[in-house]
């Protein structure tokens, strides 16, 4: 299973968001510049979901913005997809194409590592089927089986107690069939 571009982009934006969060820690006035940037938007533009999330966070102050930029929830995801340009003032590294490519390559490696960790965790019995499907963003168990095969990971085995219980059930059924 290869990392998809959307997951890689989300991870890269998380890294960039955390860079901006560090900037806000040293320059809280960055948040004031972002507020001014949003104030210039039309009422229609300010009604979009990301803009609403940003305006709420900006009104709560620098610490709230820093927490949002570093979070992994849906609201933070939307916010990172539409970061105010004012937040990157003075962060020339975020405008540097080579730097952004390095972030993207690192994000790709991180996502690939996460996929391998989830598949290995499921294969070794540390994750449930449902958790593995959810964490990998797969449609169903069939896709999980394909991903396991592609990653050369074995199918998880049930605990020994479960194998023994199943063997006893099969034995009872077998004996019952032989008597007839």
Helices and strands as residue ranges (DSSP letters): H 5-26, H 29-39, H 43-46, H 49-60, H 62-70, H 74-80, G 85-88, G 92-95, H 97-123, H 129-136, H 141-150, H 160-179
